[in-house]
Each structure stands twice: as structure tokens, then as C-alpha cells.
Amino acid sequence: MDRVSLKASIVIGVIGIILIAVIYFRPISIERNYSGYMYAENSEIQKTTEIKLVGQLRKKLSLNYVFTGSVEVDGIKEQVILKRIWAKNNIFKSVGYSAFMETKNNKTGQYELIGTIDTSKDFNEILIRLNRVDSKYNGKFNICGPSSTREEAKGIIANMGKNN
């Protein structure tokens, strides 16, 4: 192989790597609407609701993808940053995304937990717990989607629990 061919091969290889990196690391827009179901174990209050998840999934070289966006449930909208969670005993298998939602208390300067959110790895299932919903209906509510009955909601919770 002569010198010109070697340089051309190197240039083509570098351009190929750059092109693959640009395509791979491009943020992915995600917008999901779920028909959800909210219920509390110790309350008679249960109802269907709409859940909206909107944001961008950013891929990282470390494979620790991050979703940044918002979730809206029952008229309550919160900002979320979801991080990828991995299966136990398998560093190459993701089971979904999870986060604690926090807000900063202006008086104390401390961060306070305002809820949790878990999604499946393909964002097709979602489980939310929000303090504002709990105080609105006076209970501890699970909000699951897509579901329209308590049994479907419990199935989503069980499915997400066994993946962790």
C-alpha cells in the first residue's frame, strides 16, 4: 500500500468514526401520552388520568443515558431528570430509567423529595409517585400507565419491581 492510499484510508476512517459518533450522540426527542390509573392501597379514591412525558434522551459514551424533560399528571407538571438503571449481575442490560424528583426549599436551602418516577427502558410503561397528588387526594397514590384498572396498574408495578 502506498503512502497516498494509506492517507486516504485514514481520512475515510476518521470521517466514518465522526459520522457514527454524530448519529449515535444526537439527542432523541421523546413525547409519550399514557392513559394512566391512579390509586392508593388504603383509600377508596381511584381514577383514570392522563400522563404526559416530554423531553430528550441523551446518550453518553459511558452508556449512562440521561432523559431530561417533564412529566404532567392530573394537572400537575414537574421537571424530571431520569437516569438509566442497570440489571443486577449484568452490566450490559438496562431495565429502565428512574429518578427521585427534588426541589430546593428557598427558606432552608435544602433539597426536598417531591416524588419518584420509573419508566421501562423503551418508555412504554411508567410509574409515578408525587407528593402534590398525595396531598391533593389525602393518601399515598401510585400512578401507572398505560393502565385503566387497578389490576393493570399493579401488573406494571410488579413488572417494574422484578426488573430491578
Buried (B, 14 or more C-beta within 10 A) or exposed (E): EEEEEEEEEEEEEEEEEEEEEEEEEEEEEBEBEBEBBBBBEEEEEBEEBEBBBBBBBBBEEEEEBBBEBEBBBBEBEBEBBBEBBBBEEEEEEBBBBBBEBBEEEEEEEEEEEBBBBBBBBEBEBBBBBBBBBBEEBEBEBBBBBBBEEBEEBBBBBEBBEEBE
